[in-house]
Amino acid sequence: MKILLVQPPPRQPAYETIVVPPLGLAYLAAVLRQAGHDVAIIDGFAMQMTWDEYERHLADLRPELVGVTAMTPVCDTSYRAIKLARPHCKTLVIGGAHVAAVKQQVFDDAPEIDYAMYGECERSFVDVVAALAEGRDVGDMPGVITREKINPPAELIADLDSLPFPARDLLPAARYRYLLSKGRGVTSMFTSRGCPYQCVFCDKSTFASKWRARSADNILAEMREIVQKHGIRSIIVYDDLFTVDVKRVKAVCKGILRERLKIDWKCEGRVNIVDPEMLALMKRAGCSMIAYGVESASQKALDWLRKGTTPDMVRRAFAATRAAGIRTMAYFILGIPVETWEDSLRTIEFAREIGADYAQFSVLSPFPGTRMYEDAIANGWYAEVDAQNPMDKDRKRPVMLTEHWDERKLKEILRIAHRRFYMRPKVILREILSLRDFASLRSKIAAGLRLLRWSKG
């Protein structure tokens, strides 16, 4: 079949400081191409396409099947992409995390859809495409959702090494950038799937809780391809938790050093899994940043979130990471129901106390598919309000309005957090001194202006 996979255009074209590859589409393209299909990808967001340009591409390509990915904060763009694609193809399929969360609701929101798919779809989508090509019914196949039926998700892929590497050659590589990367050119990769921890705000409807990892050799082979075939030297490791297996991390790092791969990379860690020897090895192997989910300075809030961590663990992790010479990103959540305004102010001060190089502050959002969403509905807390941080893509962000938090307070605590953390002379000076080329200058000016405009309302 002739297949087109789509990352929708933005609502309105604008310069973005963070643009990363749609890895899910690139994996699907790789397995479909391996099965003999003619596959193309439109990354409308990276290309900053207008909707007229997107429709012209559809008319030129005339695919038999169009697959559109959907993320909850920007699902409206996915629905618009589907509506515009309807006259130009025979079959329309929607997938992505939003489908896993809301299931059959997508047919109400976008009646043009023929089928929805959820779960790990690399194998199941190939089977569905084969059946469609042969004219067989797919309504009972694993991973498929129709207007009449929700089938069980496809079985999780146990051997991740069996998957081909993402089809990066079908993506606009020059369009990807990450504000905090050091190398020229940037891409992302998964080295594992799933997370064994039970945080209440995490959606596990796609990768589930069972942690499955690729081998060090398989990871290194993809890194070699990224460097040698694509000429990219900056990698964002997008695993939910890269550092869960210290032995595997060390094997990957030793392989990078052995093969003399000159790369810069960022990953996600957990403050209760910090090994000084591992951190030193990561630094030598090119790791320039680790992002930790700190969430709060309050033990009461951490327990409510089921983080399984403590503020002292946070202090030790950030001190050890800093000692290893690796920059840190701290993720924080504000507006937690069991926290007061004063508790959140302490969390903002905690971000400065631990010496985080960068911090991301967001309000607590109960997305469909999470335990917290169920609690928010049951307690009458759920609402959608204008309480985004400067990097959010939501039009309205889901929040929990409780005795401690209303819309005004949520919006104000976000602004206070960003002003107190980023509008410090030493932070501004550090960012000026870190400029290395025109691209980084442009990105940091854009980010700074966005933050300044947003903080002033």
C-alpha positions as CSV (number, residue, x, y, z in Angstrom):
1,M,0.0,0.0,0.0
2,K,0.9,3.6,-0.4
3,I,0.9,5.0,3.1
4,L,1.3,8.5,4.6
5,L,2.0,9.0,8.3
6,V,1.3,12.5,9.7
7,Q,2.4,14.6,12.5
8,P,-0.1,17.5,12.2
9,P,0.9,21.1,11.5
10,P,0.8,23.6,14.4
11,R,-2.3,25.7,15.0
12,Q,-0.3,28.6,13.6
13,P,3.3,28.6,12.3
14,A,5.8,30.0,14.9
15,Y,9.4,29.6,15.7
16,E,9.8,26.8,18.3
17,T,12.8,26.3,20.5
18,I,12.2,22.6,21.0
19,V,11.3,20.5,18.0
20,V,12.0,16.7,18.2
21,P,11.3,13.8,15.8
22,P,8.0,11.9,16.0
23,L,9.7,8.6,16.9
24,G,6.4,6.7,17.0
25,L,5.8,7.5,13.3
26,A,9.4,6.8,12.4
27,Y,9.2,3.3,14.0
28,L,5.9,2.6,12.2
29,A,7.4,3.7,8.9
30,A,10.4,1.4,9.4
31,V,8.3,-1.7,10.1
32,L,5.9,-0.9,7.2
33,R,8.8,-0.3,4.8
34,Q,10.3,-3.6,6.0
35,A,7.0,-5.3,5.1
36,G,7.2,-3.9,1.5
37,H,4.9,-0.9,1.7
38,D,5.6,2.6,0.2
39,V,5.8,4.9,3.1
40,A,6.2,8.7,3.6
41,I,6.0,10.9,6.7
42,I,4.8,14.5,6.9
43,D,6.1,16.2,10.0
44,G,3.9,19.3,9.7
45,F,4.9,20.6,13.1
46,A,8.7,20.5,12.4
47,M,8.1,22.0,8.9
48,Q,5.9,24.7,10.4
49,M,3.4,24.0,7.5
50,T,0.3,26.0,7.0
51,W,-2.9,24.1,6.7
52,D,-3.0,25.0,3.0
53,E,0.5,23.6,2.4
54,Y,-0.5,20.4,4.3
55,E,-3.6,19.9,2.1
56,R,-1.5,20.5,-1.1
57,H,0.9,17.7,0.1
58,L,-2.0,15.4,0.5
59,A,-3.3,16.1,-3.0
60,D,0.2,15.6,-4.5
61,L,0.9,12.3,-2.6
62,R,-2.6,10.7,-2.9
63,P,-1.9,7.9,-0.4
64,E,-4.2,4.9,0.0
65,L,-4.0,5.1,3.8
66,V,-3.3,8.0,6.0
67,G,-2.3,7.5,9.7
68,V,-2.4,10.5,12.0
69,T,-0.8,10.7,15.5
70,A,-2.6,12.4,18.3
71,M,-1.4,13.8,21.6
72,T,-4.0,15.1,24.1
73,P,-2.8,18.7,24.4
74,V,-2.9,19.2,20.6
75,C,-5.6,16.7,19.6
76,D,-7.5,19.5,17.9
77,T,-4.8,19.7,15.3
78,S,-4.9,15.9,14.7
79,Y,-8.7,16.1,14.1
80,R,-8.2,19.0,11.7
81,A,-5.5,17.0,9.9
82,I,-7.9,14.1,9.6
83,K,-10.7,16.2,8.3
84,L,-8.5,17.6,5.5
85,A,-7.1,14.2,4.6
86,R,-10.5,12.6,4.1
87,P,-11.0,13.5,0.4
88,H,-7.5,12.4,-0.5
89,C,-7.3,8.8,0.8
90,K,-9.3,5.6,1.0
91,T,-8.6,4.7,4.7
92,L,-8.0,7.0,7.7
93,V,-6.4,5.7,10.9
94,I,-5.7,7.6,14.1
95,G,-3.2,6.5,16.8
96,G,-1.1,7.9,19.6
97,A,-1.4,8.5,23.3
98,H,-4.7,10.4,23.0
99,V,-6.4,7.4,21.5
100,A,-5.1,5.1,24.3
101,A,-6.6,7.5,26.8
102,V,-10.1,8.3,25.3
103,K,-10.7,5.2,23.1
104,Q,-14.0,5.5,21.1
105,Q,-14.5,9.2,21.9
106,V,-12.2,9.9,18.9
107,F,-15.1,8.9,16.5
108,D,-17.4,11.5,18.1
109,D,-14.7,14.1,17.9
110,A,-13.7,13.3,14.3
111,P,-16.3,11.2,12.5
112,E,-14.1,11.0,9.4
113,I,-11.9,8.4,11.1
114,D,-12.2,4.8,9.9
115,Y,-10.2,3.0,12.6
116,A,-8.3,4.0,15.7
117,M,-5.3,2.0,17.1
118,Y,-3.7,2.0,20.5
119,G,-1.0,0.3,22.5
120,E,2.4,-0.7,21.0
121,C,1.4,-0.7,17.3
122,E,4.5,-1.6,15.4
123,R,3.5,-5.3,14.8
124,S,-0.3,-4.9,15.0
125,F,-0.3,-2.0,12.5
126,V,1.6,-4.0,9.9
127,D,-1.0,-6.8,10.3
128,V,-3.8,-4.3,9.9
129,V,-2.3,-2.8,6.8
130,A,-1.8,-6.3,5.3
131,A,-5.4,-7.2,6.0
132,L,-6.7,-3.9,4.5
133,A,-4.5,-4.4,1.4
134,E,-6.1,-7.9,0.9
135,G,-9.7,-6.5,1.5
136,R,-10.1,-8.5,4.8
137,D,-12.0,-7.1,7.8
138,V,-9.9,-5.7,10.6
139,G,-12.6,-5.0,13.1
140,D,-11.6,-7.9,15.5
141,M,-7.8,-7.4,15.3
142,P,-5.7,-6.6,18.4
143,G,-5.1,-2.9,19.0
144,V,-8.0,-1.9,16.7
145,I,-10.8,0.3,17.9
146,T,-14.0,0.8,15.8
147,R,-17.2,2.6,16.5
148,E,-18.7,-0.7,17.6
149,K,-15.8,-2.4,19.5
150,I,-12.7,-1.9,21.5
151,N,-10.4,-4.9,20.9
152,P,-7.7,-5.7,23.4
153,P,-4.4,-3.9,22.8
154,A,-1.7,-5.8,20.9
155,E,0.7,-7.8,23.0
156,L,3.7,-5.8,24.3
157,I,6.8,-6.3,22.3
158,A,9.2,-8.3,24.6
159,D,12.2,-8.2,22.3
160,L,12.8,-4.5,21.5
161,D,16.0,-5.5,19.7
162,S,13.8,-7.1,17.0
163,L,12.5,-3.7,15.9
164,P,14.2,-1.9,13.0
165,F,15.7,1.5,13.8
166,P,13.3,4.5,13.2
167,A,13.2,5.6,9.6
168,R,15.0,8.9,10.2
169,D,15.7,9.3,6.5
170,L,12.0,10.1,6.0
171,L,12.1,13.0,8.5
172,P,13.3,16.6,8.0
173,A,16.4,16.3,10.1
174,A,17.5,19.9,9.7
175,R,14.3,21.1,11.3
176,Y,14.9,19.4,14.7
177,R,16.4,21.4,17.6
178,Y,16.6,21.4,21.3
179,L,17.3,24.5,23.2
180,L,19.7,22.9,25.7
181,S,21.6,20.5,23.4
182,K,25.3,21.1,22.8
183,G,25.9,19.2,19.5
184,R,25.0,20.2,16.0
185,G,21.8,18.5,14.8
186,V,19.6,16.7,17.2
187,T,17.5,13.6,17.3
188,S,15.8,11.4,19.9
189,M,15.7,7.7,20.7
190,F,14.2,5.1,23.0
191,T,16.4,2.5,24.7
192,S,13.6,1.1,26.8
193,R,9.8,1.1,27.3
194,G,7.7,1.1,30.3
195,C,8.3,2.2,33.9
196,P,8.0,0.1,37.0
197,Y,7.0,3.0,39.3
198,Q,3.4,4.0,40.1
199,C,3.2,7.8,40.1
200,V,-0.5,8.7,39.9
201,F,-0.1,11.3,37.2
202,C,1.6,9.0,34.7
203,D,-0.3,7.5,31.7
204,K,0.8,4.0,31.0
205,S,-1.8,3.1,28.5
206,T,0.8,2.7,25.7
207,F,4.0,1.2,27.2
208,A,2.6,-0.1,30.5
209,S,4.4,-0.7,33.8
210,K,6.6,-3.6,32.7
211,W,10.1,-2.2,32.0
212,R,11.6,-3.7,28.8
213,A,15.1,-2.7,27.6
214,R,17.1,-2.9,24.5
215,S,20.5,-4.4,24.7
216,A,23.6,-2.2,24.9
217,D,24.8,-3.6,21.6
218,N,21.5,-2.7,19.9
219,I,21.6,0.8,21.4
220,L,25.2,1.4,20.2
221,A,24.3,0.2,16.7
222,E,21.6,2.9,16.5
223,M,23.9,5.5,17.9
224,R,26.5,4.6,15.2
225,E,23.8,5.0,12.5
226,I,22.8,8.4,13.9
227,V,26.3,9.7,13.8
228,Q,27.7,8.0,10.6
229,K,24.6,7.9,8.4
230,H,22.7,11.0,9.6
231,G,25.6,13.2,10.8
232,I,23.8,14.0,14.1
233,R,25.8,14.3,17.3
234,S,23.1,15.3,19.9
235,I,20.7,12.7,21.2
236,I,17.7,13.0,23.6
237,V,17.1,9.7,25.2
238,Y,13.3,9.7,25.7
239,D,12.9,6.7,27.9
240,D,10.6,7.2,30.9
241,L,13.6,6.1,33.0
242,F,17.0,5.5,31.4
243,T,18.9,4.8,34.6
244,V,16.8,2.1,36.1
245,D,19.4,-0.6,35.3
246,V,22.8,0.7,36.4
247,K,24.7,-2.2,34.8
248,R,23.1,-1.6,31.4
249,V,23.8,2.2,31.6
250,K,27.5,1.4,32.3
251,A,27.6,-1.0,29.4
252,V,26.2,1.6,27.0
253,C,28.6,4.2,28.3
254,K,31.6,1.9,28.0
255,G,30.5,1.1,24.4
256,I,30.3,4.8,23.5
257,L,33.9,5.3,24.8
258,R,35.2,2.1,23.2
259,E,33.8,3.1,19.8
260,R,34.8,6.8,20.3
261,L,31.4,8.1,19.4
262,K,31.6,11.9,19.9
263,I,28.0,12.5,21.0
264,D,26.2,14.8,23.4
265,W,23.2,13.3,25.1
266,K,20.5,13.9,27.7
267,C,18.4,11.4,29.6
268,E,15.8,11.0,32.4
269,G,16.8,9.7,35.8
270,R,15.3,9.1,39.2
271,V,16.6,10.6,42.4
272,N,16.6,7.2,44.2
273,I,18.8,5.6,41.5
274,V,22.0,7.6,41.7
275,D,25.4,5.8,41.5
276,P,28.5,8.1,41.6
277,E,30.5,5.6,39.5
278,M,27.7,5.5,36.9
279,L,27.4,9.3,36.8
280,A,31.2,9.7,36.2
281,L,31.0,7.2,33.4
282,M,28.0,8.9,31.9
283,K,29.9,12.2,31.9
284,R,32.9,10.7,30.1
285,A,30.5,9.1,27.5
286,G,29.0,12.5,26.6
287,C,26.0,12.8,28.9
288,S,25.5,16.6,29.4
289,M,22.2,16.6,31.2
290,I,20.0,14.4,33.4
291,A,16.4,15.4,34.1
292,Y,14.9,14.3,37.4
293,G,11.2,14.3,38.4
294,V,11.5,16.2,41.7
295,E,7.8,17.3,41.8
296,S,7.7,18.8,45.3
297,A,9.6,19.8,48.4
298,S,6.8,18.4,50.5
299,Q,7.0,14.8,51.7
300,K,3.2,14.8,52.1
301,A,2.8,15.8,48.4
302,L,5.4,13.2,47.3
303,D,3.5,10.5,49.1
304,W,0.2,11.6,47.6
305,L,1.7,11.4,44.2
306,R,3.2,7.9,45.0
307,K,6.6,9.0,43.9
308,G,8.5,6.8,46.3
309,T,11.1,9.5,46.9
310,T,12.1,12.0,49.6
311,P,13.5,15.6,49.5
312,D,16.8,14.2,51.0
313,M,17.1,11.9,48.0
314,V,16.7,14.9,45.8
315,R,19.4,16.8,47.5
316,R,21.8,13.9,47.3
317,A,21.0,13.2,43.6
318,F,21.5,16.8,42.5
319,A,24.7,17.1,44.5
320,A,26.1,13.9,43.0
321,T,25.1,14.8,39.5
322,R,26.7,18.3,39.9
323,A,29.9,16.7,41.3
324,A,30.1,14.5,38.2
325,G,30.0,17.6,36.0
326,I,26.5,16.9,34.5
327,R,23.9,19.6,34.2
328,T,20.5,19.0,35.8
329,M,16.9,19.6,34.8
330,A,14.3,19.4,37.6
331,Y,10.6,18.8,36.9
332,F,8.2,20.4,39.4
333,I,4.5,20.1,39.9
334,L,2.5,23.0,41.4
335,G,-1.2,23.0,42.5
336,I,-1.1,19.5,44.2
337,P,-4.4,19.1,46.1
338,V,-2.7,18.3,49.4
339,E,-0.4,21.4,49.1
340,T,-1.1,24.9,50.1
341,W,0.1,28.1,48.5
342,E,2.9,28.3,51.1
343,D,3.9,24.7,50.3
344,S,4.3,25.6,46.6
345,L,6.4,28.6,47.5
346,R,8.7,26.3,49.4
347,T,8.9,24.0,46.4
348,I,10.0,27.0,44.3
349,E,12.7,27.9,46.8
350,F,13.7,24.2,46.8
351,A,14.4,24.4,43.1
352,R,17.0,27.1,43.9
353,E,18.3,25.3,47.0
354,I,19.2,22.1,45.2
355,G,21.2,24.0,42.5
356,A,19.2,22.7,39.5
357,D,20.5,24.2,36.3
358,Y,17.1,24.3,34.7
359,A,13.6,23.8,36.1
360,Q,10.3,23.0,34.4
361,F,7.3,24.1,36.5
362,S,3.8,22.8,35.5
363,V,0.4,22.6,37.2
364,L,-0.7,19.2,38.1
365,S,-2.9,17.9,35.2
366,P,-5.2,14.9,35.5
367,F,-5.0,13.5,31.9
368,P,-7.4,10.7,30.8
369,G,-5.8,7.3,31.4
370,T,-4.2,8.1,34.7
371,R,-5.3,7.2,38.2
372,M,-5.4,10.9,39.1
373,Y,-8.0,11.6,36.4
374,E,-10.3,9.1,38.0
375,D,-9.8,10.7,41.4
376,A,-10.4,14.2,40.0
377,I,-13.7,13.2,38.4
378,A,-14.8,11.3,41.5
379,N,-14.1,14.2,43.8
380,G,-15.5,16.9,41.5
381,W,-12.1,18.5,41.1
382,Y,-11.7,18.3,37.4
383,A,-11.7,21.5,35.3
384,E,-10.0,22.9,32.2
385,V,-8.5,26.3,32.6
386,D,-6.0,28.7,31.1
387,A,-3.1,27.8,33.4
388,Q,-0.2,26.8,31.0
389,N,3.5,27.3,31.5
390,P,5.3,29.2,28.7
391,M,6.2,25.9,26.8
392,D,2.8,24.2,27.0
393,K,0.9,23.6,23.8
394,D,-2.6,23.2,25.5
395,R,-5.4,25.6,24.8
396,K,-6.9,24.8,28.1
397,R,-5.0,22.7,30.6
398,P,-6.8,20.1,32.8
399,V,-6.3,20.9,36.5
400,M,-7.8,20.1,39.8
401,L,-9.7,22.9,41.6
402,T,-9.7,22.2,45.3
403,E,-10.0,24.0,48.6
404,H,-6.4,25.3,48.1
405,W,-6.4,26.0,44.4
406,D,-8.5,28.1,42.0
407,E,-7.7,29.2,38.5
408,R,-6.2,32.6,39.6
409,K,-3.9,30.9,42.1
410,L,-2.7,28.3,39.6
411,K,-1.8,31.0,37.0
412,E,-0.1,33.2,39.6
413,I,2.0,30.4,41.2
414,L,3.4,29.4,37.7
415,R,4.4,33.0,37.0
416,I,6.1,33.4,40.5
417,A,8.0,30.1,39.9
418,H,9.4,31.1,36.6
419,R,10.3,34.6,37.7
420,R,12.0,33.5,40.9
421,F,14.0,30.8,39.2
422,Y,14.9,32.2,35.8
423,M,15.0,36.0,36.3
424,R,18.1,35.9,38.4
425,P,21.3,37.7,37.3
426,K,23.4,34.6,37.5
427,V,21.0,32.5,35.4
428,I,20.8,35.2,32.7
429,L,24.6,35.6,32.7
430,R,25.1,31.9,32.5
431,E,22.9,31.6,29.4
432,I,24.7,34.5,27.7
433,L,28.1,33.0,28.3
434,S,26.8,29.6,27.0
435,L,26.0,31.0,23.5
436,R,28.0,29.2,20.9
437,D,26.5,30.1,17.5
438,F,23.7,32.0,15.8
439,A,21.2,29.1,16.1
440,S,21.7,29.0,19.9
441,L,21.4,32.8,20.1
442,R,18.2,32.7,18.2
443,S,16.7,29.9,20.3
444,K,17.6,31.5,23.6
445,I,16.4,34.9,22.6
446,A,13.1,33.4,21.5
447,A,12.8,31.4,24.7
448,G,13.7,34.5,26.8
449,L,11.2,36.7,25.0
450,R,8.4,34.1,25.3
451,L,9.1,33.7,29.1
452,L,9.2,37.5,29.6
453,R,5.9,38.1,27.7
454,W,4.2,35.2,29.5
455,S,5.4,36.2,33.0
456,K,3.9,39.7,32.4
457,G,0.6,38.2,31.4
